[in-house]
Amino acid sequence: MKLYRFLTGPDDASFCHKVTAALNKGWLLSGSPTYAFNAATGQMQCGQAVFKEVEGKDYHPDMKLSEQ
C-alpha cells in the first residue's frame, strides 16, 4: 500500500522537525515544499508532501497515517 500525507506548519524550526521526524520513520519527500502567507495569523506557512510504501497492509480510511 502507498500512503500520502501533506505536512504543514509555521515557517520555523518546528516544521523542519516535523519533516525530519517523518523522514526518519521511512516517509519520502514528494515534490517541492510550498510556502505561503497566512493572512489570518500573519505568518508564513510551509507545506511538504510525503509518501511511504507499506507492505502487508491494506488501506482503510480509519487508519492514522502518521502511525504507519
PDBQT receptor file of N, H, CA, C and O in Angstrom, charges set to zero:
ATOM      1  N   MET A   1       0.847  -1.163   0.000  1.00  0.00    +0.000 N 
ATOM      2  CA  MET A   1       0.000   0.000   0.000  1.00  0.00    +0.000 C 
ATOM      3  C   MET A   1       0.894   1.228   0.000  1.00  0.00    +0.000 C 
ATOM      4  O   MET A   1       1.939   1.241   0.650  1.00  0.00    +0.000 OA
ATOM      5  N   LYS A   2       0.488   2.249  -0.722  1.00  0.00    +0.000 N 
ATOM      6  H   LYS A   2      -0.360   2.238  -1.251  1.00  0.00    +0.000 HD
ATOM      7  CA  LYS A   2       1.210   3.526  -0.725  1.00  0.00    +0.000 C 
ATOM      8  C   LYS A   2       0.381   4.537   0.048  1.00  0.00    +0.000 C 
ATOM      9  O   LYS A   2      -0.811   4.707  -0.209  1.00  0.00    +0.000 OA
ATOM     10  N   LEU A   3       1.028   5.213   1.006  1.00  0.00    +0.000 N 
ATOM     11  H   LEU A   3       1.996   5.075   1.215  1.00  0.00    +0.000 HD
ATOM     12  CA  LEU A   3       0.366   6.221   1.830  1.00  0.00    +0.000 C 
ATOM     13  C   LEU A   3       0.865   7.613   1.457  1.00  0.00    +0.000 C 
ATOM     14  O   LEU A   3       2.011   7.772   1.037  1.00  0.00    +0.000 OA
ATOM     15  N   TYR A   4       0.016   8.610   1.609  1.00  0.00    +0.000 N 
ATOM     16  H   TYR A   4      -0.915   8.481   1.950  1.00  0.00    +0.000 HD
ATOM     17  CA  TYR A   4       0.336  10.004   1.285  1.00  0.00    +0.000 C 
ATOM     18  C   TYR A   4      -0.047  10.880   2.459  1.00  0.00    +0.000 C 
ATOM     19  O   TYR A   4      -1.090  10.683   3.083  1.00  0.00    +0.000 OA
ATOM     20  N   ARG A   5       0.798  11.844   2.755  1.00  0.00    +0.000 N 
ATOM     21  H   ARG A   5       1.646  12.004   2.248  1.00  0.00    +0.000 HD
ATOM     22  CA  ARG A   5       0.496  12.864   3.774  1.00  0.00    +0.000 C 
ATOM     23  C   ARG A   5       0.978  14.215   3.259  1.00  0.00    +0.000 C 
ATOM     24  O   ARG A   5       1.914  14.295   2.464  1.00  0.00    +0.000 OA
ATOM     25  N   PHE A   6       0.323  15.273   3.726  1.00  0.00    +0.000 N 
ATOM     26  H   PHE A   6      -0.437  15.208   4.373  1.00  0.00    +0.000 HD
ATOM     27  CA  PHE A   6       0.782  16.626   3.431  1.00  0.00    +0.000 C 
ATOM     28  C   PHE A   6       1.035  17.296   4.776  1.00  0.00    +0.000 C 
ATOM     29  O   PHE A   6       0.105  17.607   5.521  1.00  0.00    +0.000 OA
ATOM     30  N   LEU A   7       2.308  17.507   5.066  1.00  0.00    +0.000 N 
ATOM     31  H   LEU A   7       3.063  17.254   4.461  1.00  0.00    +0.000 HD
ATOM     32  CA  LEU A   7       2.710  18.111   6.333  1.00  0.00    +0.000 C 
ATOM     33  C   LEU A   7       2.671  19.633   6.205  1.00  0.00    +0.000 C 
ATOM     34  O   LEU A   7       3.117  20.184   5.199  1.00  0.00    +0.000 OA
ATOM     35  N   THR A   8       2.139  20.309   7.219  1.00  0.00    +0.000 N 
ATOM     36  H   THR A   8       1.776  19.861   8.037  1.00  0.00    +0.000 HD
ATOM     37  CA  THR A   8       2.083  21.771   7.199  1.00  0.00    +0.000 C 
ATOM     38  C   THR A   8       2.517  22.312   8.555  1.00  0.00    +0.000 C 
ATOM     39  O   THR A   8       2.510  21.602   9.560  1.00  0.00    +0.000 OA
ATOM     40  N   GLY A   9       2.890  23.568   8.557  1.00  0.00    +0.000 N 
ATOM     41  H   GLY A   9       2.896  24.145   7.741  1.00  0.00    +0.000 HD
ATOM     42  CA  GLY A   9       3.251  24.214   9.804  1.00  0.00    +0.000 C 
ATOM     43  C   GLY A   9       3.805  25.598   9.564  1.00  0.00    +0.000 C 
ATOM     44  O   GLY A   9       4.021  26.000   8.421  1.00  0.00    +0.000 OA
ATOM     45  N   PRO A  10       4.037  26.328  10.642  1.00  0.00    +0.000 N 
ATOM     46  CA  PRO A  10       4.609  27.670  10.517  1.00  0.00    +0.000 C 
ATOM     47  C   PRO A  10       6.047  27.592  10.011  1.00  0.00    +0.000 C 
ATOM     48  O   PRO A  10       6.714  26.566  10.146  1.00  0.00    +0.000 OA
ATOM     49  N   ASP A  11       6.504  28.680   9.434  1.00  0.00    +0.000 N 
ATOM     50  H   ASP A  11       5.962  29.513   9.324  1.00  0.00    +0.000 HD
ATOM     51  CA  ASP A  11       7.878  28.746   8.916  1.00  0.00    +0.000 C 
ATOM     52  C   ASP A  11       8.841  28.942  10.081  1.00  0.00    +0.000 C 
ATOM     53  O   ASP A  11       9.349  30.039  10.311  1.00  0.00    +0.000 OA
ATOM     54  N   ASP A  12       9.081  27.850  10.812  1.00  0.00    +0.000 N 
ATOM     55  H   ASP A  12       8.668  26.958  10.625  1.00  0.00    +0.000 HD
ATOM     56  CA  ASP A  12      10.046  27.885  11.905  1.00  0.00    +0.000 C 
ATOM     57  C   ASP A  12      10.647  26.488  12.069  1.00  0.00    +0.000 C 
ATOM     58  O   ASP A  12      10.359  25.588  11.279  1.00  0.00    +0.000 OA
ATOM     59  N   ALA A  13      11.455  26.317  13.064  1.00  0.00    +0.000 N 
ATOM     60  H   ALA A  13      11.688  27.048  13.705  1.00  0.00    +0.000 HD
ATOM     61  CA  ALA A  13      12.150  25.044  13.261  1.00  0.00    +0.000 C 
ATOM     62  C   ALA A  13      11.192  23.882  13.500  1.00  0.00    +0.000 C 
ATOM     63  O   ALA A  13      11.527  22.737  13.194  1.00  0.00    +0.000 OA
ATOM     64  N   SER A  14      10.007  24.156  14.042  1.00  0.00    +0.000 N 
ATOM     65  H   SER A  14       9.735  25.086  14.291  1.00  0.00    +0.000 HD
ATOM     66  CA  SER A  14       9.067  23.061  14.315  1.00  0.00    +0.000 C 
ATOM     67  C   SER A  14       8.648  22.354  13.028  1.00  0.00    +0.000 C 
ATOM     68  O   SER A  14       8.448  21.140  13.026  1.00  0.00    +0.000 OA
ATOM     69  N   PHE A  15       8.516  23.098  11.943  1.00  0.00    +0.000 N 
ATOM     70  H   PHE A  15       8.678  24.084  11.945  1.00  0.00    +0.000 HD
ATOM     71  CA  PHE A  15       8.165  22.468  10.669  1.00  0.00    +0.000 C 
ATOM     72  C   PHE A  15       9.300  21.573  10.189  1.00  0.00    +0.000 C 
ATOM     73  O   PHE A  15       9.060  20.454   9.735  1.00  0.00    +0.000 OA
ATOM     74  N   CYS A  16      10.521  22.052  10.284  1.00  0.00    +0.000 N 
ATOM     75  H   CYS A  16      10.716  22.961  10.653  1.00  0.00    +0.000 HD
ATOM     76  CA  CYS A  16      11.677  21.240   9.879  1.00  0.00    +0.000 C 
ATOM     77  C   CYS A  16      11.771  19.968  10.715  1.00  0.00    +0.000 C 
ATOM     78  O   CYS A  16      12.102  18.904  10.192  1.00  0.00    +0.000 OA
ATOM     79  N   HIS A  17      11.481  20.073  12.012  1.00  0.00    +0.000 N 
ATOM     80  H   HIS A  17      11.211  20.937  12.436  1.00  0.00    +0.000 HD
ATOM     81  CA  HIS A  17      11.490  18.890  12.880  1.00  0.00    +0.000 C 
ATOM     82  C   HIS A  17      10.393  17.912  12.481  1.00  0.00    +0.000 C 
ATOM     83  O   HIS A  17      10.602  16.700  12.529  1.00  0.00    +0.000 OA
ATOM     84  N   LYS A  18       9.224  18.420  12.088  1.00  0.00    +0.000 N 
ATOM     85  H   LYS A  18       9.054  19.405  12.049  1.00  0.00    +0.000 HD
ATOM     86  CA  LYS A  18       8.112  17.566  11.665  1.00  0.00    +0.000 C 
ATOM     87  C   LYS A  18       8.501  16.768  10.412  1.00  0.00    +0.000 C 
ATOM     88  O   LYS A  18       8.259  15.563  10.338  1.00  0.00    +0.000 OA
ATOM     89  N   VAL A  19       9.101  17.444   9.441  1.00  0.00    +0.000 N 
ATOM     90  H   VAL A  19       9.297  18.422   9.502  1.00  0.00    +0.000 HD
ATOM     91  CA  VAL A  19       9.529  16.759   8.214  1.00  0.00    +0.000 C 
ATOM     92  C   VAL A  19      10.653  15.776   8.527  1.00  0.00    +0.000 C 
ATOM     93  O   VAL A  19      10.646  14.653   8.023  1.00  0.00    +0.000 OA
ATOM     94  N   THR A  20      11.613  16.182   9.346  1.00  0.00    +0.000 N 
ATOM     95  H   THR A  20      11.618  17.094   9.755  1.00  0.00    +0.000 HD
ATOM     96  CA  THR A  20      12.723  15.302   9.716  1.00  0.00    +0.000 C 
ATOM     97  C   THR A  20      12.217  14.047  10.420  1.00  0.00    +0.000 C 
ATOM     98  O   THR A  20      12.703  12.949  10.149  1.00  0.00    +0.000 OA
ATOM     99  N   ALA A  21      11.258  14.196  11.310  1.00  0.00    +0.000 N 
ATOM    100  H   ALA A  21      10.863  15.089  11.530  1.00  0.00    +0.000 HD
ATOM    101  CA  ALA A  21      10.688  13.038  12.011  1.00  0.00    +0.000 C 
ATOM    102  C   ALA A  21      10.028  12.086  11.009  1.00  0.00    +0.000 C 
ATOM    103  O   ALA A  21      10.191  10.871  11.112  1.00  0.00    +0.000 OA
ATOM    104  N   ALA A  22       9.291  12.628  10.051  1.00  0.00    +0.000 N 
ATOM    105  H   ALA A  22       9.159  13.615   9.968  1.00  0.00    +0.000 HD
ATOM    106  CA  ALA A  22       8.647  11.783   9.040  1.00  0.00    +0.000 C 
ATOM    107  C   ALA A  22       9.691  11.038   8.213  1.00  0.00    +0.000 C 
ATOM    108  O   ALA A  22       9.531   9.846   7.952  1.00  0.00    +0.000 OA
ATOM    109  N   LEU A  23      10.750  11.718   7.800  1.00  0.00    +0.000 N 
ATOM    110  H   LEU A  23      10.880  12.687   8.012  1.00  0.00    +0.000 HD
ATOM    111  CA  LEU A  23      11.801  11.072   7.019  1.00  0.00    +0.000 C 
ATOM    112  C   LEU A  23      12.454   9.938   7.796  1.00  0.00    +0.000 C 
ATOM    113  O   LEU A  23      12.783   8.898   7.226  1.00  0.00    +0.000 OA
ATOM    114  N   ASN A  24      12.639  10.137   9.085  1.00  0.00    +0.000 N 
ATOM    115  H   ASN A  24      12.371  10.982   9.548  1.00  0.00    +0.000 HD
ATOM    116  CA  ASN A  24      13.252   9.110   9.918  1.00  0.00    +0.000 C 
ATOM    117  C   ASN A  24      12.321   7.946  10.221  1.00  0.00    +0.000 C 
ATOM    118  O   ASN A  24      12.762   6.916  10.731  1.00  0.00    +0.000 OA
ATOM    119  N   LYS A  25      11.039   8.101   9.912  1.00  0.00    +0.000 N 
ATOM    120  H   LYS A  25      10.681   8.938   9.498  1.00  0.00    +0.000 HD
ATOM    121  CA  LYS A  25      10.079   6.997  10.048  1.00  0.00    +0.000 C 
ATOM    122  C   LYS A  25       9.801   6.339   8.704  1.00  0.00    +0.000 C 
ATOM    123  O   LYS A  25       8.850   5.569   8.570  1.00  0.00    +0.000 OA
ATOM    124  N   GLY A  26      10.632   6.642   7.706  1.00  0.00    +0.000 N 
ATOM    125  H   GLY A  26      11.404   7.268   7.814  1.00  0.00    +0.000 HD
ATOM    126  CA  GLY A  26      10.514   5.967   6.415  1.00  0.00    +0.000 C 
ATOM    127  C   GLY A  26       9.715   6.686   5.352  1.00  0.00    +0.000 C 
ATOM    128  O   GLY A  26       9.581   6.171   4.242  1.00  0.00    +0.000 OA
ATOM    129  N   TRP A  27       9.170   7.872   5.653  1.00  0.00    +0.000 N 
ATOM    130  H   TRP A  27       9.278   8.291   6.555  1.00  0.00    +0.000 HD
ATOM    131  CA  TRP A  27       8.444   8.644   4.654  1.00  0.00    +0.000 C 
ATOM    132  C   TRP A  27       9.452   9.266   3.689  1.00  0.00    +0.000 C 
ATOM    133  O   TRP A  27      10.581   9.569   4.076  1.00  0.00    +0.000 OA
ATOM    134  N   LEU A  28       9.046   9.454   2.442  1.00  0.00    +0.000 N 
ATOM    135  H   LEU A  28       8.129   9.208   2.128  1.00  0.00    +0.000 HD
ATOM    136  CA  LEU A  28       9.892  10.040   1.407  1.00  0.00    +0.000 C 
ATOM    137  C   LEU A  28       9.269  11.337   0.908  1.00  0.00    +0.000 C 
ATOM    138  O   LEU A  28       8.046  11.467   0.855  1.00  0.00    +0.000 OA
ATOM    139  N   LEU A  29      10.115  12.296   0.543  1.00  0.00    +0.000 N 
ATOM    140  H   LEU A  29      11.108  12.191   0.587  1.00  0.00    +0.000 HD
ATOM    141  CA  LEU A  29       9.618  13.564   0.014  1.00  0.00    +0.000 C 
ATOM    142  C   LEU A  29       8.955  13.344  -1.337  1.00  0.00    +0.000 C 
ATOM    143  O   LEU A  29       9.411  12.529  -2.140  1.00  0.00    +0.000 OA
ATOM    144  N   SER A  30       7.886  14.071  -1.575  1.00  0.00    +0.000 N 
ATOM    145  H   SER A  30       7.516  14.733  -0.922  1.00  0.00    +0.000 HD
ATOM    146  CA  SER A  30       7.184  14.024  -2.856  1.00  0.00    +0.000 C 
ATOM    147  C   SER A  30       7.036  15.453  -3.368  1.00  0.00    +0.000 C 
ATOM    148  O   SER A  30       6.200  16.212  -2.876  1.00  0.00    +0.000 OA
ATOM    149  N   GLY A  31       7.839  15.811  -4.346  1.00  0.00    +0.000 N 
ATOM    150  H   GLY A  31       8.518  15.195  -4.745  1.00  0.00    +0.000 HD
ATOM    151  CA  GLY A  31       7.769  17.162  -4.900  1.00  0.00    +0.000 C 
ATOM    152  C   GLY A  31       8.472  18.186  -4.033  1.00  0.00    +0.000 C 
ATOM    153  O   GLY A  31       9.149  17.856  -3.059  1.00  0.00    +0.000 OA
ATOM    154  N   SER A  32       8.292  19.415  -4.411  1.00  0.00    +0.000 N 
ATOM    155  H   SER A  32       7.742  19.683  -5.202  1.00  0.00    +0.000 HD
ATOM    156  CA  SER A  32       8.945  20.538  -3.732  1.00  0.00    +0.000 C 
ATOM    157  C   SER A  32       8.096  21.036  -2.564  1.00  0.00    +0.000 C 
ATOM    158  O   SER A  32       6.879  20.852  -2.561  1.00  0.00    +0.000 OA
ATOM    159  N   PRO A  33       8.724  21.659  -1.580  1.00  0.00    +0.000 N 
ATOM    160  CA  PRO A  33       7.942  22.255  -0.494  1.00  0.00    +0.000 C 
ATOM    161  C   PRO A  33       7.169  23.478  -0.992  1.00  0.00    +0.000 C 
ATOM    162  O   PRO A  33       7.508  24.069  -2.018  1.00  0.00    +0.000 OA
ATOM    163  N   THR A  34       6.138  23.840  -0.256  1.00  0.00    +0.000 N 
ATOM    164  H   THR A  34       5.863  23.361   0.577  1.00  0.00    +0.000 HD
ATOM    165  CA  THR A  34       5.359  25.035  -0.578  1.00  0.00    +0.000 C 
ATOM    166  C   THR A  34       5.551  26.059   0.529  1.00  0.00    +0.000 C 
ATOM    167  O   THR A  34       5.960  25.724   1.641  1.00  0.00    +0.000 OA
ATOM    168  N   TYR A  35       5.250  27.308   0.207  1.00  0.00    +0.000 N 
ATOM    169  H   TYR A  35       4.918  27.579  -0.696  1.00  0.00    +0.000 HD
ATOM    170  CA  TYR A  35       5.472  28.405   1.125  1.00  0.00    +0.000 C 
ATOM    171  C   TYR A  35       4.412  29.449   0.828  1.00  0.00    +0.000 C 
ATOM    172  O   TYR A  35       4.322  29.923  -0.305  1.00  0.00    +0.000 OA
ATOM    173  N   ALA A  36       3.610  29.819   1.809  1.00  0.00    +0.000 N 
ATOM    174  H   ALA A  36       3.683  29.434   2.729  1.00  0.00    +0.000 HD
ATOM    175  CA  ALA A  36       2.529  30.775   1.575  1.00  0.00    +0.000 C 
ATOM    176  C   ALA A  36       2.284  31.616   2.827  1.00  0.00    +0.000 C 
ATOM    177  O   ALA A  36       2.598  31.200   3.942  1.00  0.00    +0.000 OA
ATOM    178  N   PHE A  37       1.724  32.794   2.625  1.00  0.00    +0.000 N 
ATOM    179  H   PHE A  37       1.469  33.133   1.719  1.00  0.00    +0.000 HD
ATOM    180  CA  PHE A  37       1.387  33.698   3.721  1.00  0.00    +0.000 C 
ATOM    181  C   PHE A  37      -0.015  33.396   4.218  1.00  0.00    +0.000 C 
ATOM    182  O   PHE A  37      -0.950  33.324   3.420  1.00  0.00    +0.000 OA
ATOM    183  N   ASN A  38      -0.177  33.217   5.523  1.00  0.00    +0.000 N 
ATOM    184  H   ASN A  38       0.583  33.275   6.171  1.00  0.00    +0.000 HD
ATOM    185  CA  ASN A  38      -1.472  33.005   6.154  1.00  0.00    +0.000 C 
ATOM    186  C   ASN A  38      -1.920  34.354   6.720  1.00  0.00    +0.000 C 
ATOM    187  O   ASN A  38      -1.425  34.799   7.755  1.00  0.00    +0.000 OA
ATOM    188  N   ALA A  39      -2.852  34.991   6.035  1.00  0.00    +0.000 N 
ATOM    189  H   ALA A  39      -3.254  34.629   5.194  1.00  0.00    +0.000 HD
ATOM    190  CA  ALA A  39      -3.307  36.320   6.441  1.00  0.00    +0.000 C 
ATOM    191  C   ALA A  39      -4.001  36.294   7.799  1.00  0.00    +0.000 C 
ATOM    192  O   ALA A  39      -3.951  37.280   8.534  1.00  0.00    +0.000 OA
ATOM    193  N   ALA A  40      -4.643  35.189   8.139  1.00  0.00    +0.000 N 
ATOM    194  H   ALA A  40      -4.684  34.388   7.542  1.00  0.00    +0.000 HD
ATOM    195  CA  ALA A  40      -5.358  35.096   9.417  1.00  0.00    +0.000 C 
ATOM    196  C   ALA A  40      -4.405  35.141  10.613  1.00  0.00    +0.000 C 
ATOM    197  O   ALA A  40      -4.737  35.707  11.654  1.00  0.00    +0.000 OA
ATOM    198  N   THR A  41      -3.231  34.547  10.461  1.00  0.00    +0.000 N 
ATOM    199  H   THR A  41      -2.962  34.087   9.615  1.00  0.00    +0.000 HD
ATOM    200  CA  THR A  41      -2.271  34.510  11.569  1.00  0.00    +0.000 C 
ATOM    201  C   THR A  41      -1.125  35.499  11.386  1.00  0.00    +0.000 C 
ATOM    202  O   THR A  41      -0.385  35.785  12.328  1.00  0.00    +0.000 OA
ATOM    203  N   GLY A  42      -0.983  36.019  10.165  1.00  0.00    +0.000 N 
ATOM    204  H   GLY A  42      -1.584  35.787   9.400  1.00  0.00    +0.000 HD
ATOM    205  CA  GLY A  42       0.121  36.926   9.869  1.00  0.00    +0.000 C 
ATOM    206  C   GLY A  42       1.465  36.220   9.766  1.00  0.00    +0.000 C 
ATOM    207  O   GLY A  42       2.510  36.860   9.882  1.00  0.00    +0.000 OA
ATOM    208  N   GLN A  43       1.451  34.909   9.549  1.00  0.00    +0.000 N 
ATOM    209  H   GLN A  43       0.602  34.389   9.455  1.00  0.00    +0.000 HD
ATOM    210  CA  GLN A  43       2.681  34.123   9.471  1.00  0.00    +0.000 C 
ATOM    211  C   GLN A  43       2.837  33.453   8.107  1.00  0.00    +0.000 C 
ATOM    212  O   GLN A  43       1.867  33.210   7.390  1.00  0.00    +0.000 OA
ATOM    213  N   MET A  44       4.081  33.170   7.785  1.00  0.00    +0.000 N 
ATOM    214  H   MET A  44       4.869  33.368   8.368  1.00  0.00    +0.000 HD
ATOM    215  CA  MET A  44       4.354  32.340   6.618  1.00  0.00    +0.000 C 
ATOM    216  C   MET A  44       4.146  30.889   7.028  1.00  0.00    +0.000 C 
ATOM    217  O   MET A  44       4.496  30.503   8.143  1.00  0.00    +0.000 OA
ATOM    218  N   GLN A  45       3.584  30.089   6.140  1.00  0.00    +0.000 N 
ATOM    219  H   GLN A  45       3.300  30.403   5.234  1.00  0.00    +0.000 HD
ATOM    220  CA  GLN A  45       3.317  28.674   6.380  1.00  0.00    +0.000 C 
ATOM    221  C   GLN A  45       4.090  27.834   5.372  1.00  0.00    +0.000 C 
ATOM    222  O   GLN A  45       4.276  28.248   4.227  1.00  0.00    +0.000 OA
ATOM    223  N   CYS A  46       4.536  26.668   5.790  1.00  0.00    +0.000 N 
ATOM    224  H   CYS A  46       4.385  26.332   6.719  1.00  0.00    +0.000 HD
ATOM    225  CA  CYS A  46       5.252  25.729   4.923  1.00  0.00    +0.000 C 
ATOM    226  C   CYS A  46       4.411  24.480   4.744  1.00  0.00    +0.000 C 
ATOM    227  O   CYS A  46       3.574  24.154   5.586  1.00  0.00    +0.000 OA
ATOM    228  N   GLY A  47       4.640  23.788   3.648  1.00  0.00    +0.000 N 
ATOM    229  H   GLY A  47       5.320  24.052   2.964  1.00  0.00    +0.000 HD
ATOM    230  CA  GLY A  47       3.988  22.507   3.399  1.00  0.00    +0.000 C 
ATOM    231  C   GLY A  47       4.919  21.590   2.628  1.00  0.00    +0.000 C 
ATOM    232  O   GLY A  47       5.720  22.048   1.813  1.00  0.00    +0.000 OA
ATOM    233  N   GLN A  48       4.813  20.302   2.885  1.00  0.00    +0.000 N 
ATOM    234  H   GLN A  48       4.162  19.930   3.547  1.00  0.00    +0.000 HD
ATOM    235  CA  GLN A  48       5.622  19.313   2.171  1.00  0.00    +0.000 C 
ATOM    236  C   GLN A  48       4.838  18.005   2.062  1.00  0.00    +0.000 C 
ATOM    237  O   GLN A  48       4.389  17.450   3.065  1.00  0.00    +0.000 OA
ATOM    238  N   ALA A  49       4.684  17.530   0.841  1.00  0.00    +0.000 N 
ATOM    239  H   ALA A  49       5.048  17.981   0.026  1.00  0.00    +0.000 HD
ATOM    240  CA  ALA A  49       4.043  16.233   0.621  1.00  0.00    +0.000 C 
ATOM    241  C   ALA A  49       5.068  15.134   0.853  1.00  0.00    +0.000 C 
ATOM    242  O   ALA A  49       6.235  15.263   0.482  1.00  0.00    +0.000 OA
ATOM    243  N   VAL A  50       4.609  14.045   1.477  1.00  0.00    +0.000 N 
ATOM    244  H   VAL A  50       3.661  13.940   1.778  1.00  0.00    +0.000 HD
ATOM    245  CA  VAL A  50       5.451  12.874   1.706  1.00  0.00    +0.000 C 
ATOM    246  C   VAL A  50       4.634  11.623   1.388  1.00  0.00    +0.000 C 
ATOM    247  O   VAL A  50       3.404  11.640   1.433  1.00  0.00    +0.000 OA
ATOM    248  N   PHE A  51       5.337  10.544   1.068  1.00  0.00    +0.000 N 
ATOM    249  H   PHE A  51       6.336  10.531   1.031  1.00  0.00    +0.000 HD
ATOM    250  CA  PHE A  51       4.671   9.276   0.824  1.00  0.00    +0.000 C 
ATOM    251  C   PHE A  51       5.498   8.143   1.405  1.00  0.00    +0.000 C 
ATOM    252  O   PHE A  51       6.678   8.299   1.722  1.00  0.00    +0.000 OA
ATOM    253  N   LYS A  52       4.832   6.982   1.535  1.00  0.00    +0.000 N 
ATOM    254  H   LYS A  52       3.874   6.856   1.277  1.00  0.00    +0.000 HD
ATOM    255  CA  LYS A  52       5.501   5.822   2.123  1.00  0.00    +0.000 C 
ATOM    256  C   LYS A  52       4.862   4.548   1.586  1.00  0.00    +0.000 C 
ATOM    257  O   LYS A  52       3.639   4.454   1.484  1.00  0.00    +0.000 OA
ATOM    258  N   GLU A  53       5.686   3.582   1.247  1.00  0.00    +0.000 N 
ATOM    259  H   GLU A  53       6.679   3.658   1.329  1.00  0.00    +0.000 HD
ATOM    260  CA  GLU A  53       5.215   2.251   0.848  1.00  0.00    +0.000 C 
ATOM    261  C   GLU A  53       5.175   1.373   2.089  1.00  0.00    +0.000 C 
ATOM    262  O   GLU A  53       6.157   1.300   2.827  1.00  0.00    +0.000 OA
ATOM    263  N   VAL A  54       4.059   0.712   2.325  1.00  0.00    +0.000 N 
ATOM    264  H   VAL A  54       3.261   0.772   1.726  1.00  0.00    +0.000 HD
ATOM    265  CA  VAL A  54       3.915  -0.188   3.469  1.00  0.00    +0.000 C 
ATOM    266  C   VAL A  54       3.477  -1.547   2.939  1.00  0.00    +0.000 C 
ATOM    267  O   VAL A  54       2.418  -1.669   2.323  1.00  0.00    +0.000 OA
ATOM    268  N   GLU A  55       4.286  -2.554   3.178  1.00  0.00    +0.000 N 
ATOM    269  H   GLU A  55       5.147  -2.455   3.678  1.00  0.00    +0.000 HD
ATOM    270  CA  GLU A  55       3.981  -3.914   2.729  1.00  0.00    +0.000 C 
ATOM    271  C   GLU A  55       3.092  -4.632   3.738  1.00  0.00    +0.000 C 
ATOM    272  O   GLU A  55       3.187  -4.398   4.943  1.00  0.00    +0.000 OA
ATOM    273  N   GLY A  56       2.235  -5.499   3.237  1.00  0.00    +0.000 N 
ATOM    274  H   GLY A  56       2.158  -5.688   2.259  1.00  0.00    +0.000 HD
ATOM    275  CA  GLY A  56       1.452  -6.377   4.095  1.00  0.00    +0.000 C 
ATOM    276  C   GLY A  56       0.258  -5.753   4.771  1.00  0.00    +0.000 C 
ATOM    277  O   GLY A  56      -0.346  -6.382   5.640  1.00  0.00    +0.000 OA
ATOM    278  N   LYS A  57      -0.104  -4.542   4.406  1.00  0.00    +0.000 N 
ATOM    279  H   LYS A  57       0.388  -4.032   3.700  1.00  0.00    +0.000 HD
ATOM    280  CA  LYS A  57      -1.280  -3.892   4.981  1.00  0.00    +0.000 C 
ATOM    281  C   LYS A  57      -2.148  -3.351   3.855  1.00  0.00    +0.000 C 
ATOM    282  O   LYS A  57      -1.654  -3.019   2.777  1.00  0.00    +0.000 OA
ATOM    283  N   ASP A  58      -3.440  -3.268   4.118  1.00  0.00    +0.000 N 
ATOM    284  H   ASP A  58      -3.841  -3.537   4.993  1.00  0.00    +0.000 HD
ATOM    285  CA  ASP A  58      -4.384  -2.674   3.176  1.00  0.00    +0.000 C 
ATOM    286  C   ASP A  58      -4.849  -1.335   3.722  1.00  0.00    +0.000 C 
ATOM    287  O   ASP A  58      -5.021  -1.170   4.929  1.00  0.00    +0.000 OA
ATOM    288  N   TYR A  59      -5.049  -0.393   2.834  1.00  0.00    +0.000 N 
ATOM    289  H   TYR A  59      -4.909  -0.527   1.852  1.00  0.00    +0.000 HD
ATOM    290  CA  TYR A  59      -5.505   0.938   3.232  1.00  0.00    +0.000 C 
ATOM    291  C   TYR A  59      -6.964   0.897   3.673  1.00  0.00    +0.000 C 
ATOM    292  O   TYR A  59      -7.775   0.191   3.073  1.00  0.00    +0.000 OA
ATOM    293  N   HIS A  60      -7.296   1.640   4.703  1.00  0.00    +0.000 N 
ATOM    294  H   HIS A  60      -6.638   2.214   5.190  1.00  0.00    +0.000 HD
ATOM    295  CA  HIS A  60      -8.687   1.913   5.056  1.00  0.00    +0.000 C 
ATOM    296  C   HIS A  60      -8.745   3.329   5.634  1.00  0.00    +0.000 C 
ATOM    297  O   HIS A  60      -7.792   3.764   6.281  1.00  0.00    +0.000 OA
ATOM    298  N   PRO A  61      -9.831   4.047   5.416  1.00  0.00    +0.000 N 
ATOM    299  CA  PRO A  61      -9.926   5.464   5.804  1.00  0.00    +0.000 C 
ATOM    300  C   PRO A  61      -9.783   5.737   7.296  1.00  0.00    +0.000 C 
ATOM    301  O   PRO A  61      -9.508   6.875   7.676  1.00  0.00    +0.000 OA
ATOM    302  N   ASP A  62      -9.957   4.746   8.145  1.00  0.00    +0.000 N 
ATOM    303  H   ASP A  62     -10.181   3.822   7.836  1.00  0.00    +0.000 HD
ATOM    304  CA  ASP A  62      -9.862   4.965   9.590  1.00  0.00    +0.000 C 
ATOM    305  C   ASP A  62      -8.431   4.972  10.112  1.00  0.00    +0.000 C 
ATOM    306  O   ASP A  62      -8.196   5.382  11.249  1.00  0.00    +0.000 OA
ATOM    307  N   MET A  63      -7.461   4.521   9.299  1.00  0.00    +0.000 N 
ATOM    308  H   MET A  63      -7.652   4.188   8.376  1.00  0.00    +0.000 HD
ATOM    309  CA  MET A  63      -6.092   4.414   9.811  1.00  0.00    +0.000 C 
ATOM    310  C   MET A  63      -5.467   5.775  10.036  1.00  0.00    +0.000 C 
ATOM    311  O   MET A  63      -5.726   6.723   9.295  1.00  0.00    +0.000 OA
ATOM    312  N   LYS A  64      -4.638   5.863  11.070  1.00  0.00    +0.000 N 
ATOM    313  H   LYS A  64      -4.427   5.093  11.672  1.00  0.00    +0.000 HD
ATOM    314  CA  LYS A  64      -3.897   7.083  11.342  1.00  0.00    +0.000 C 
ATOM    315  C   LYS A  64      -2.591   7.006  10.550  1.00  0.00    +0.000 C 
ATOM    316  O   LYS A  64      -1.690   6.236  10.882  1.00  0.00    +0.000 OA
ATOM    317  N   LEU A  65      -2.510   7.810   9.510  1.00  0.00    +0.000 N 
ATOM    318  H   LEU A  65      -3.242   8.436   9.240  1.00  0.00    +0.000 HD
ATOM    319  CA  LEU A  65      -1.368   7.728   8.599  1.00  0.00    +0.000 C 
ATOM    320  C   LEU A  65      -0.045   8.021   9.300  1.00  0.00    +0.000 C 
ATOM    321  O   LEU A  65       0.979   7.435   8.948  1.00  0.00    +0.000 OA
ATOM    322  N   SER A  66      -0.048   8.905  10.272  1.00  0.00    +0.000 N 
ATOM    323  H   SER A  66      -0.880   9.382  10.558  1.00  0.00    +0.000 HD
ATOM    324  CA  SER A  66       1.210   9.254  10.950  1.00  0.00    +0.000 C 
ATOM    325  C   SER A  66       1.761   8.098  11.778  1.00  0.00    +0.000 C 
ATOM    326  O   SER A  66       2.932   8.111  12.156  1.00  0.00    +0.000 OA
ATOM    327  N   GLU A  67       0.929   7.100  12.062  1.00  0.00    +0.000 N 
ATOM    328  H   GLU A  67      -0.023   7.089  11.755  1.00  0.00    +0.000 HD
ATOM    329  CA  GLU A  67       1.378   5.958  12.866  1.00  0.00    +0.000 C 
ATOM    330  C   GLU A  67       1.813   4.770  12.011  1.00  0.00    +0.000 C 
ATOM    331  O   GLU A  67       2.200   3.735  12.553  1.00  0.00    +0.000 OA
ATOM    332  N   GLN A  68       1.759   4.898  10.723  1.00  0.00    +0.000 N 
ATOM    333  H   GLN A  68       1.445   5.739  10.283  1.00  0.00    +0.000 HD
ATOM    334  CA  GLN A  68       2.125   3.795   9.831  1.00  0.00    +0.000 C 
ATOM    335  C   GLN A  68       3.612   3.795   9.534  1.00  0.00    +0.000 C 
ATOM    336  O   GLN A  68       4.094   2.934   8.798  1.00  0.00    +0.000 OA
TER     337      GLN A  68
